[in-house]
Amino acid sequence: MDESSIFLGVFLFVVAAVLFFSTIKQINQYERGIKFRFGKFVKILQPGWKVIIPVIESIRKVDVRTKAVDVPAQEAITRDNVSVQINAVLYYKIFDSSKAVLEVENFMYAVGQLAQTTMRNVVGSVTLDELLAERDKISTQICDIIDKASDPWGITVENVELKDVALPVEMKRSLAVAAEAEREKSAVITKAQGELEASNSLAKAAKIMSETPGAMHLRTLATLSDLSCDQSNTIIFCLPVEVLTALQKLGGKSDKE
């Protein structure tokens, strides 16, 4: 066998090997293959090694794992005309690989743009108080709208989370003033309720003491005991109640005369 024959054999072997391996395509477990024949969709290929006829057939791999899209900050105006900036993260998954390839040119870009538009529309339909207090409800509303709109693309939206709601500096200052005023209002109401309860208790105590002989004397002694614990220079003059009663009677007689 001459050298030319050996070279030709090696060349044919290499060409055959290249052609053979070019017909084998590997699809990973987290992927699905979209098979085309003469440019027409044939079927969805499952994970594994697949034989593809060169030139005649081709495949496009689609990742079917859950994807996270960081929706950039969007300028929006709430229903009560407050300008805010919001950003969010969106989680979606492809449930129909053929639709994701055939129905939309770039499904990742399409989902991102749809999320931005939906966020602005939903925020524009609520007030600032609703946006701050009901973020979970608004996130669910955004998720439902995007999921419904992306169904024709073979995409299901699993969750949407509002990451941050940025307010203008003037609005933050106004909210702080309003919160401080609300706290002061609560403090005044609490203090008034405490004084009302204390006055009711004092009225009941005074009524009981007036109806019970000797109760005032016991209360006076208890007060003196409390004052004696004080280390300050305090001088106390005690007068019996009878003396005050006698003086009151004398004052009444003098008025009559």
C-alpha positions as CSV (number, residue, x, y, z in Angstrom):
1,M,0.0,0.0,0.0
2,D,1.5,3.3,-1.1
3,E,1.5,6.6,0.9
4,S,-1.2,8.1,-1.2
5,S,-3.6,5.3,-0.4
6,I,-2.8,5.7,3.3
7,F,-3.4,9.4,3.2
8,L,-6.6,9.0,1.3
9,G,-7.9,6.5,3.9
10,V,-7.0,8.7,6.8
11,F,-8.7,11.6,5.1
12,L,-11.9,9.7,4.4
13,F,-11.9,8.4,8.0
14,V,-11.6,12.0,9.4
15,V,-14.3,13.2,7.1
16,A,-16.6,10.4,8.1
17,A,-15.9,11.0,11.8
18,V,-16.6,14.7,11.4
19,L,-19.8,14.0,9.6
20,F,-20.8,11.4,12.2
21,F,-20.2,13.7,15.2
22,S,-21.9,16.6,13.4
23,T,-25.1,14.6,13.3
24,I,-25.0,14.0,17.0
25,K,-26.5,16.8,19.2
26,Q,-26.6,16.6,23.0
27,I,-29.5,18.1,24.8
28,N,-29.0,18.6,28.6
29,Q,-31.5,17.7,31.2
30,Y,-32.5,21.3,31.8
31,E,-33.0,21.9,28.1
32,R,-35.4,21.1,25.3
33,G,-34.6,21.0,21.6
34,I,-36.8,22.6,18.9
35,K,-36.2,20.5,15.7
36,F,-36.6,22.0,12.3
37,R,-36.5,20.2,8.9
38,F,-36.2,22.3,5.8
39,G,-36.9,25.3,8.1
40,K,-40.2,23.9,9.3
41,F,-40.9,23.0,13.0
42,V,-41.0,19.2,13.4
43,K,-41.2,18.4,17.2
44,I,-39.7,19.1,20.6
45,L,-36.7,16.9,21.5
46,Q,-36.2,15.6,25.0
47,P,-32.8,15.5,26.8
48,G,-30.2,13.1,25.5
49,W,-28.2,12.5,22.3
50,K,-30.2,13.1,19.1
51,V,-29.3,12.4,15.5
52,I,-29.6,15.5,13.2
53,I,-29.2,15.3,9.4
54,P,-26.8,18.0,8.4
55,V,-28.0,20.8,6.2
56,I,-31.5,19.3,6.1
57,E,-32.3,19.5,9.8
58,S,-31.3,21.9,12.6
59,I,-32.2,22.3,16.3
60,R,-32.4,25.2,18.7
61,K,-32.0,24.6,22.4
62,V,-34.2,26.3,25.0
63,D,-33.4,26.5,28.7
64,V,-36.5,25.5,30.7
65,R,-35.2,26.3,34.2
66,T,-36.8,29.1,36.2
67,K,-35.3,32.5,35.3
68,A,-35.0,35.6,37.4
69,V,-35.3,39.0,35.6
70,D,-34.2,42.1,37.4
71,V,-36.7,44.7,36.3
72,P,-34.9,48.1,36.4
73,A,-36.2,51.1,38.4
74,Q,-39.2,52.6,36.7
75,E,-40.6,56.1,37.1
76,A,-44.3,56.0,37.8
77,I,-47.0,58.3,39.1
78,T,-49.6,57.0,41.6
79,R,-53.3,57.7,41.4
80,D,-52.9,60.6,43.9
81,N,-50.2,62.2,41.7
82,V,-47.1,61.2,43.7
83,S,-43.9,60.4,41.7
84,V,-42.2,57.2,42.8
85,Q,-39.5,54.9,41.5
86,I,-40.0,51.2,41.8
87,N,-38.0,48.1,40.8
88,A,-38.8,44.5,41.1
89,V,-37.6,40.9,40.4
90,L,-39.6,38.6,38.2
91,Y,-39.4,34.8,38.1
92,Y,-40.7,32.9,35.1
93,K,-40.4,29.5,33.5
94,I,-41.0,28.1,30.0
95,F,-43.7,25.5,29.8
96,D,-43.9,25.2,26.0
97,S,-40.5,25.5,24.3
98,S,-42.0,25.6,20.8
99,K,-44.1,28.6,21.5
100,A,-41.2,30.4,23.2
101,V,-39.2,30.1,19.9
102,L,-42.0,30.3,17.3
103,E,-44.3,32.9,18.8
104,V,-41.9,35.6,20.0
105,E,-38.5,36.7,18.6
106,N,-36.7,37.1,22.0
107,F,-38.8,35.9,24.9
108,M,-36.4,37.2,27.6
109,Y,-36.5,40.7,26.2
110,A,-40.3,40.5,25.7
111,V,-40.9,39.4,29.3
112,G,-38.7,42.2,30.6
113,Q,-40.5,44.9,28.6
114,L,-43.9,43.5,29.5
115,A,-42.9,43.6,33.2
116,Q,-41.8,47.2,33.0
117,T,-45.0,48.4,31.3
118,T,-47.3,46.4,33.7
119,M,-45.5,47.8,36.8
120,R,-46.0,51.4,35.7
121,N,-49.7,50.7,34.8
122,V,-50.5,49.0,38.1
123,V,-48.7,51.6,40.2
124,G,-50.6,54.3,38.4
125,S,-53.9,52.8,39.4
126,V,-53.3,52.8,43.2
127,T,-52.6,55.5,45.8
128,L,-49.3,56.0,47.6
129,D,-50.7,54.6,50.8
130,E,-52.0,51.5,49.0
131,L,-48.6,51.0,47.4
132,L,-46.7,51.2,50.7
133,A,-49.2,49.1,52.7
134,E,-50.3,46.5,50.2
135,R,-47.1,45.6,48.4
136,D,-47.9,41.9,48.4
137,K,-51.3,42.4,46.9
138,I,-49.9,44.7,44.2
139,S,-47.1,42.2,43.4
140,T,-49.7,39.5,42.9
141,Q,-51.8,41.7,40.6
142,I,-48.7,42.4,38.5
143,C,-47.8,38.7,38.4
144,D,-51.3,37.8,37.2
145,I,-51.3,40.4,34.4
146,I,-47.9,39.4,33.1
147,D,-48.7,35.6,33.4
148,K,-51.9,36.1,31.4
149,A,-50.1,38.1,28.7
150,S,-47.2,35.7,28.4
151,D,-49.3,32.5,28.1
152,P,-49.3,32.7,24.2
153,W,-45.5,32.7,24.4
154,G,-45.4,29.4,26.3
155,I,-44.2,31.2,29.5
156,T,-45.6,31.1,33.0
157,V,-44.8,33.7,35.5
158,E,-44.2,32.2,39.0
159,N,-43.7,35.3,41.1
160,V,-43.1,39.0,41.1
161,E,-41.5,40.8,44.1
162,L,-41.3,44.5,44.5
163,K,-37.8,45.2,45.8
164,D,-37.9,48.9,46.6
165,V,-40.2,51.9,46.4
166,A,-38.2,55.1,46.3
167,L,-39.9,58.4,47.2
168,P,-38.8,62.0,46.6
169,V,-37.0,63.7,49.5
170,E,-39.9,66.1,50.0
171,M,-42.4,63.3,50.2
172,K,-40.3,61.4,52.8
173,R,-40.1,64.6,54.9
174,S,-43.9,65.0,54.6
175,L,-44.5,61.4,55.6
176,A,-42.2,61.8,58.6
177,V,-44.1,64.9,59.7
178,A,-47.4,63.1,59.3
179,A,-46.2,60.1,61.2
180,E,-44.9,62.3,64.1
181,A,-48.3,64.1,64.3
182,E,-50.1,60.8,64.4
183,R,-47.9,59.6,67.3
184,E,-48.5,62.9,69.2
185,K,-52.2,62.5,68.6
186,S,-52.1,58.9,70.0
187,A,-50.1,60.1,73.0
188,V,-52.6,62.9,73.8
189,I,-55.5,60.5,73.5
190,T,-53.8,57.9,75.7
191,K,-53.0,60.5,78.3
192,A,-56.6,61.8,78.3
193,Q,-58.0,58.3,78.7
194,G,-55.6,57.7,81.6
195,E,-56.7,60.9,83.3
196,L,-60.4,59.9,82.8
197,E,-59.8,56.5,84.3
198,A,-57.8,58.1,87.2
199,S,-60.6,60.6,87.9
200,N,-63.2,57.8,87.9
201,S,-61.1,55.8,90.4
202,L,-60.5,58.9,92.6
203,A,-64.3,59.6,92.6
204,K,-65.1,56.1,93.7
205,A,-62.3,56.1,96.3
206,A,-63.6,59.5,97.7
207,K,-67.2,58.1,97.9
208,I,-66.0,55.0,99.7
209,M,-63.9,57.0,102.2
210,S,-66.8,59.4,102.9
211,E,-69.1,56.6,103.7
212,T,-66.6,54.7,105.9
213,P,-65.7,56.2,109.3
214,G,-62.0,56.4,110.0
215,A,-61.0,55.8,106.3
216,M,-59.8,59.3,105.9
217,H,-57.6,59.0,109.1
218,L,-56.1,55.8,107.7
219,R,-55.4,57.5,104.4
220,T,-53.8,60.5,106.2
221,L,-51.5,58.1,108.1
222,A,-50.5,56.3,104.9
223,T,-49.7,59.6,103.3
224,L,-47.5,60.7,106.3
225,S,-45.8,57.3,106.1
226,D,-45.0,57.9,102.4
227,L,-43.7,61.4,103.1
228,S,-41.5,60.3,105.9
229,C,-39.4,58.2,103.5
230,D,-38.5,61.4,101.6
231,Q,-35.0,62.7,102.8
232,S,-35.9,66.3,101.8
233,N,-36.6,69.0,104.5
234,T,-40.4,68.8,104.6
235,I,-42.5,70.3,107.4
236,I,-46.0,68.9,107.9
237,F,-48.7,70.5,110.0
238,C,-51.5,68.1,110.9
239,L,-54.9,69.3,112.1
240,P,-57.6,66.9,113.2
241,V,-60.6,66.8,111.0
242,E,-62.8,67.6,114.0
243,V,-61.1,71.0,114.3
244,L,-61.8,71.8,110.7
245,T,-65.4,70.7,111.2
246,A,-65.8,72.9,114.3
247,L,-64.3,75.9,112.4
248,Q,-66.8,75.2,109.6
249,K,-69.7,75.2,112.0
250,L,-68.5,78.5,113.7
251,G,-68.2,80.1,110.3
252,G,-71.8,79.0,109.5
253,K,-73.1,80.5,112.8
254,S,-71.4,83.8,112.1
255,D,-72.9,84.0,108.7
256,K,-76.4,83.5,110.2
257,E,-75.9,86.2,112.8
